[in-house]
Amino acid sequence: MSQTAELILDSKCQLGEGPIWHPGRQQLFFFDINEQTLFAIHANGEIADQWLFNETVAAAAIADDETLVLFSEFGLKGFQIATGGLAPLTSIEADNPRTRSNDSRLHPSGAFWLGTMDNTEAEEAIGALYHYRKGVVTQLKSGVRVPNATCFSPDGRTAYWTDTPTKQILKVETDPQTGMPVGEWSVFADVSDGRGFPDGAVVDSEGFLWSAKWGGGCVVRHAPDGSIDRVIEVPVSQVTCPAFGGPELKTLFITTAAKNLSAEQLAAEKVAGGLFAIDVEVAGQAEPIIAL
């Protein structure tokens, strides 16, 4: 099955990323990492608010209806939505100017899986993967180039993740109460013969994984056995991350990027960096609350 997502906001992000749906506010939050900007939009694509930071911020977790926890290049920070105020919570690689935050997502237990990467075009393997829960930070992986596809099964017993250049989405068994890995990593899907590179991902309520394809112009839905169930076409090449939202969690929102596109590519992809959406028949999972 193939369908096509439609543009709902011409946000012109250099690097759109990190979309999450806030059920209490009925709003989608997402970032332009390169422009250090956070957007909040309504389900129809109308901008509710936006904030500009003086640091790179790539991901968010919900604390309550008034507060997010943002993952910046310096670590985790509490963010007051009404005032825009930031308050440091936990430092993560704050003393390393070469790295920044990247793809991250909450486990159903409230644990925050956090990825860091090289903040230069070299994208050397100096990043890492961390687990945060109730003030404790644990490193899960080192030697990472571009961490992505962090997402979890509805029962909290499986985690998915990729180091994008490998073109392999991995999985590992996790403790549903803590979100910590309890097994060995294995390959969930080898997409080396597919379109583009695996970027951000999310798991729906049926346990199927939706994977954005950087350079591939699509989002692919993988069955729990790793096979391809369907493809959602996106009319730009650099597709970065999907997220379910809307009143019934049946709208798939999709962020994209314009960075590194040539003048010819930008002329052909005039809405690169925009936010896209498509209604689907399956619901996503409600976003958990971070365990602080």
N, C-alpha and C positions, 0 to 999 in steps of 0.2 A: 504494500500500500504506500502511495506517495501523495503528500499534500503540500501546500505552500503556505508559509506564514506571511502575514501582511504587516507593513510598517504601521505602528501606532504613534511613534514619537521620533521625529527626525532630530535626535539628540546630538548627532555629530560627535560622538565620543571617539577620542583617539584610541582608548582601550576600555570599552564598556565591559563591566565584570560584576560578579558577586551579587546577582539579584536574589532577594528573598521577599516573600509576601508576609506582611504583618497582619494577622487576622484581626487583632484588636483594633487596628486603625484602618483596616481595609485599604491598605496602600502597599505598593511595591517600592522597595528601596534597592537602588543599584548605584554603582560607582563608575566614574571615568578615572581609572587609576592614574594615567599619565597627567591628567589635568587636576588631580587632587580634589575631585568633586564628588559629592554624594547627592543623588536625586531621590525625591519621594514623589510618586505619581499615583493617580487614581487608576482604576481598572481600565478606563477608556483611553488612557495615555495622557490625560491632562496633568501637567505638573502641579503638585501640591506645594512643594518647597524644594530648595536646593541649597547646599552649603559648600563653601570653598575652604579648604584646609591649607595649612603651611607644612604639610607632611604627606607622604604617600599613604593612602588608605585603600585597602583592597577588599575587605570582607566585614560583615556585620552579623551579630547574633542578637536575638531579642531578650531583653531582661524583663521588661514590663511594657505597658502601653505608652509610657513616657520616656523610656530609656532603652538605648541600644548599647551593645559593647562592640566597639570597632577594633579591627586588627590593623594597626599602622606599622610603618617601618620601624617603630620603636617598641611595639608590643601592644598589649590590650589596654583600651581606654574606655571608660564610661562616657556616653554621649547623651546629653539632655536634648531631646528633640525640640522642645519648645524654645529653648534659649540658645542652642548651638554650643553649649558649654562642654568642655572635655576635661576628664579627670583620669590620671594614670592609675591603672590597676596592677598590671604585671609587665615587667620588662622582658622582651624576647629579642635577642640579637641587637639590642639598642646600641651596643658599642661597636657594631660592624657596619661601616658605611657602605660596604659593597652589597649588602643584601636588603631586600624589602619583603613585605608581606605579599602573598598571592592567594590563590584559591583556597578556601577554608569553609567548613560547614559543621553544623551541630549534629551530633549523634542523638538518638532518641533519649538517652540518659541525661542529656544536658552537657555532655562533654564536647568541647570545641576542638576539632582537629584543624591544625594550623599549618600552612605551608609557607616556606620562605624560598627566595631564589636570588640569583645574581641580578643586581639592579642595573647592569650594563648590557649593551647589545651582544657582548661575548656569551652571555648565558652559560658561564662555566658551572661545573657541578659543585657549587659551594652552598647550596640551599639545604633545607632540612624539613622534616615533618615532625610536628609536635602534637601532644595531647594535653589539653588543659581541662581540669575539673576541680572546683572548690579550692582555687588558689594554688594548686600544684601543677607544675609544668613538667612533662616527661618527653624526652626526645625519642621518637619512634624510628626515624630514618635519618641518615646523613648522606652527603655526596649526591644531592638532588639537583637536577638542572631546572626543570619547570614543573612544579607540583600542580596537579589538576585532578579533576573528576572525583573529588572527595564527596562521598555520599554513602547512604546506609539503607539496609533493608528495613521494612516496616517493623519487624520484630527486634531490631537492634542487634542481631546475631551475625551480620555480615557487613564489612566495610569494603568499599571500592575506592581505588585511587590509581593515578597514573603519574609517571614522569614522562611528560608529553613526547619528547623526542624518541622514546623507545617504541612508540606506537603499540603499546600493550597496556590494557586496563587490567589491573591486578585486583584480587580480593583476598580477604583474611577473615577468619572467624573472630568475633568480638564478644566480650562479656556484655550482655544487655543492660546490666545494672551500672556499669562504669564506663563502657565504651572503650576499654583497653583491649588490644589484640590478645588472643589466647591461643592462636594457632600459627601455622606457617603460611606465608604469602604464596599464592599461586596465580596463574594466568586465567583471568575471566574471559577476555576477548583479545585476540591478536588481530589488530586492524591494519596491519602493514600493507595489505592488498586493497584496502578501502580508500575512501576519499579523505584527503587531508590528515590532520593530526588530532588525536583525542584531547579536547580541552575540558571545560567544565561539564558536570553531569549532575543529574538528580534522579532519585528513584521514586516511582509512583506508588499508589496504594496497593497495586497488584504485585509489586516486587520487580517490575521491569525498569531497566536503566535507560535514561535518555541522555545521549552523549553528543555535545556540540563538537563540530569538526572544523578546527582552525584550517583555513585554506581549502575547505571542502564544500562550503556553502550549504550546509545542512545540519540537521539534528537527527541522529539515528537512535531508534528505540531497540534495545537489546532485551531479549527474553532472559529469564534467570539462568538458562544454560549458555548464554553468551551469543546465541544466534540472533540474526537481524529480523525484527518483527515488522518494522516499517521505517520509512524515511520522510522527514519533514524538510522540504526544500526551503531555503532562505535566499532571497535575491541579492545577497552580497557574499563575498568569499570567506571573510574572517569572522566566523561564528564562535562565540566565546563561552556562553553559559546559559542553560535553561533553568526556569523555576516555575512551579505551579502556583497559581493565584486565582483571584476572583472569588465571588461569594461561595461557590461550590468547589473551589480548587480545580476547576476543569479548563482554565485558560493556561496555556503554556506560553510564558513570556521568554524572550530570547534576546540576549545582549550580543552586540557585535563590535567590531573595531575597524578603524581607518588607518592605524599606524602602519608605516612601512609600505603603503601602497604607492605606486608610481603615479605620475600625473595622468598617464593613459588609463590606469586602473581606476583612479578616482573619477575620471570622466565617465567611465563605464558603470561605476558603482556610486552613483550620486548620493545614495542614502547609506553608504558604509558608515558604521558607527551608530546607526539608529537602533531603536528598540522595536522588536517585532513580536507578534502574538498570533496564536491560533487556538481556537476552541477544540477540545478533544473530548472523547466520550468517557475517558477514565480520569478519576480524580488523583491529585497528588497527595502528599502527606502534609499535615499541618506542621508548621515550623515549631520545633521544641523551644523551651525556655532554657537559657544557659544556666548551668549549675555554678553559681558564684560562691 
